[in-house]
Amino acid sequence: MAKFRIEQSKVNAKSVNRTIRMKEETFDKLMKLSSENHTSFNKVVLECIEYALKHM
């Protein structure tokens, strides 16, 4: 399985707004990843989802 990494250059022109709920510890991990990678929380969540979908 390919290693997960956060792409810095991807920009999506079209998007859909959604509200999601998650465990507080999951939120904290995602926030830490966004801080460590100098990118937005949203970008980290999108990258995680895309990675998971590719590797199902």
C-alpha positions as CSV (number, residue, x, y, z in Angstrom):
1,M,0.0,0.0,0.0
2,A,1.3,3.5,-0.9
3,K,2.4,5.7,2.0
4,F,0.0,8.5,2.9
5,R,1.4,12.0,2.2
6,I,-0.2,15.4,2.0
7,E,0.0,17.0,-1.4
8,Q,0.8,20.7,-1.2
9,S,0.0,21.7,-4.8
10,K,-3.5,20.2,-5.4
11,V,-6.2,22.9,-5.8
12,N,-9.8,21.9,-6.4
13,A,-11.8,24.4,-8.3
14,K,-15.3,23.0,-7.5
15,S,-16.3,21.8,-4.1
16,V,-19.3,20.9,-2.0
17,N,-19.9,22.1,1.6
18,R,-20.8,19.4,4.2
19,T,-20.8,19.2,7.9
20,I,-19.3,16.1,9.5
21,R,-18.9,14.9,13.1
22,M,-15.9,13.1,14.4
23,K,-14.4,12.0,17.7
24,E,-12.4,14.7,19.5
25,E,-9.2,12.6,19.4
26,T,-9.6,12.3,15.6
27,F,-10.0,16.0,15.3
28,D,-6.9,16.6,17.4
29,K,-4.8,14.3,15.3
30,L,-6.0,16.0,12.1
31,M,-5.3,19.4,13.6
32,K,-1.8,18.3,14.5
33,L,-1.2,17.0,11.0
34,S,-2.3,20.3,9.5
35,S,0.0,22.3,11.8
36,E,3.0,20.0,11.1
37,N,2.4,20.3,7.3
38,H,1.6,24.0,7.2
39,T,-1.7,23.4,5.5
40,S,-5.4,23.8,6.3
41,F,-7.4,21.3,8.3
42,N,-9.7,21.0,5.3
43,K,-6.8,20.0,3.0
44,V,-5.7,17.3,5.5
45,V,-9.2,15.9,5.7
46,L,-9.6,15.8,1.9
47,E,-6.3,14.1,1.5
48,C,-7.2,11.4,4.1
49,I,-10.5,10.8,2.4
50,E,-9.0,10.6,-1.1
51,Y,-6.2,8.2,0.1
52,A,-8.8,6.0,1.8
53,L,-11.0,5.8,-1.3
54,K,-8.1,4.9,-3.5
55,H,-7.0,2.1,-1.2
56,M,-10.3,0.4,-0.5
